[in-house]
């Protein structure tokens, strides 16, 4: 069983790589995905995305105890299904700041400046605005606007204006600092995952083979070249070979895990777990980055529409309506605004993000006489965009079915703690201003009584989670700790590239699905150019 190209992982980047390579009929392409097909109705309905954690579509990962976050284990969700995390995420389309990519270029990632990657973002998307300088109008990925009918969403916007914050129409048209509702990867009320956008139109091509339920155990290396892949399918070991290249698109956890299982990684660690060293590459699995996130909740002075629609009978009818038309509550998420803002006015880029959700985190289906509705609450998710903390991905053992050891080292950098403390105070102050004060009341958590640095720091350590944007565990660069070069080729191994968020030199100041798709586009373009 020999192909020209073998792509490991059918997520945000791998779906793109496989689809683009197979556009050329002479290329025989095999895509291996450990998860199953993306056909479940739950994967299509935007409303239920939070219910996909700890489901059959999630790897179920948790970190080792986080030493700077009260020794808590933190959940690390990742999609285990065709489409990867693009099939289970919050469907926000976000590229980050243009300066993020210029920073990559300054760090040695030649060809990855914003002006150089913008055509790839445009190539991938079919934006609701149509073709323009910032957006594509004919790509496979449907990008549509988020909308909100909650009055509190308008109050957030007007309060921002009254405080002289920018209120934007498009986060991706230049500097994203300010308030707006983002674009989404939702089309006609259904999730537009990378697999739906790129693989579904390509799956009947005779030169593209997609195998789901294929758990890769290692990459075969002969004389310094990647030549094949071993994987488990239905309990049986299968070996396939690649005549040209193998592309590893497992994501920030699986890509370093598979490299280390293949003998490529830090030599000392590989010896510890009993794996023969094929190539000592110290940077594999080091430098893991994530956006730390801390929630806040504020009581609602006026009822929110979202919670009323969660009444069981109303929800049942809305699901039927959605099945028939693609419209209604199941086609949406309770997002009211996003703000990208700065902790200091002289910064070149926003270093904080606040997500406003018009829902109680404990909201659930309710019905009179059965279950009371959760109290209405405006929830904010407060995020540090450019954290200084660095974590790692390591093997738990030589068993390829064992989950990797993940540690973010959240709050390792004292500046991350300082920024989260600033973010909580900024949000607390913003809620008391303008029109928003007419909609929002008491601070439910952490609670207004927590005012000192020590009290807020304790709350942050006890509640910090992540925005589920892991990156940089197989970093691109030219230094000794880099894993891939600017062409995404693994240092020291021929015929092997990595294309996913793990190659980001630094974590971007935004969400990572759209940049991962861009990385897939660039990887495929570079391979086809050869």
C-alpha positions, 0 to 999 in steps of 0.5 A: 500500500503505497501513496505519493503523500500520507497525511496524518490527522484530518483536522483543521490543517490536515483536511486542507493539505489532503484536499489541496494535494488531491486537486491534482489527479496525478497525486495519490493521497492517503489521509489517516484520522484517528477519530470517526466520521463527522456525520453526527447531528451534534457536530452540525448543530452550533448550539451544542458545541459545549456539550461535545467535551468529554464526548466520543468526539473528544480525546478526553485529555487533562493536564498533569497537576499545574504547579502554578495553578493550585496543583489543579489538573486542567482539561485540555479538549481536542477533537477526535473526529474528522475535522479535528477541533474544527468539528467541536470548537466555538466556530469563531473565525479569527486570524489574530493581529497582523503584527503576529505574523510579522513577528513570526517573520522577524523570528526567522520564519521567512515567508510568513509575514502578514502580507505573505500569508494574507493571500492564503487566508483569502484563498481559503474563505468564502466570506459573506462580504464577498471578495475584497482586500481582506477577504476571499469570496470563492474559497471552500470555507463559508464565513458568516457574521455572528448576530445577537438579538439580545438587548445587552449586546447593543448595550455593550456596544454603546457603552464601548462607544461612550468610553471611546473604545473602537467599535468595529465592523470587521476584526480582520480588516486591519487592527482588531483592537476594539469591540465587535461580534466576530465572523463565524464558521457557520453556514445556513445554520450548520457548522462549517468545519474544515472537513465539511469545507475541504474534504466533503467536496473532495471525498469522491476523488479516486486519488484521495483515500480517507481512513477514519479510526486509524490511530497512528503509532509511529512514522517509519524512518529509513536512512534519515528519511520518512518512508512510511506510517504504521497505524492501528485499525480495528485492533490490527496494525497496518503499514503504508508507505509514502513515495514523496512526503509524509505530512504530520497534522496531529495538532499541538498534542499529537504531533509531538507525541507521534514524533517521539513515538517514532524516535524523534525528540529529546534524547534524554526523554526518549531514553526514559520511556524506552524508545530507541533514538532515531534523531535527537531533536530537543525542541519536540514537545517543548515550548507549548503555549496556551491562552489562559482564561478566567471567567466572571459572572454578573447577574442580569437586571433584565431577562435574557432571551436565550434562557427563555428559549431553553424551556424544554417545549420551546427548545424542542420546537426550535430544533424541529424548525432548525432541522427543516430550515437551518434557522432558530436557536440551534443555529446560534451560540449566546455570544454578545461581543468580543473585545480586544484591548490593551493593558497599557495604551502604548502597546503595539497590539492588544494583549487581552481579550474579553468574550461576553456571553449572554448566558449562565455557565450553568444554563440548562434545559428547564421546564416549570414543575421539572427544573427551574431555569438557571438565573440569567447572567452575563458571563465574561471569559477573560484571556491573556493573548500573549502569555509568557508561560511555556509548557510541554508535551511528553510521553507517558510511556512507550505505549502509543495508545497512552495519552500524552503528558501535557503541562501548560505551566499556567501562570508560570510567568508572573506577568500572566497573573498580573494581566489576568488580575488587570483583566478582571478589574477592567471587566468589573469597571466596564460593567458599571458604565453607561447603558450596560449598567442598566442590564447588569447587576451584582458581580456573582463571581469572583464577587466584588468583595475580592479586591486585593491583589492577593484575593484576586490572585487566589481566585485566578489560580483556583479557576484558570483554564484555557481558551483551547488554543494550544500551539508551538510544541513543534516550533518553526524556526532556525535556532537549535530548539526549532523543530521545522524550518520555514518550509515546515520540513522537520529538521534532520529528517527528509520527506517529513513536514508538520502542518498544524498549530504546533509549528507556530513560533508564538501564539497569535493574539486571536483564535487558532482555527483560521490560522491552522487552515492557513497553515494547511494552505501554505503547506500544500502550496509549498509541496505542490511548488516542489 
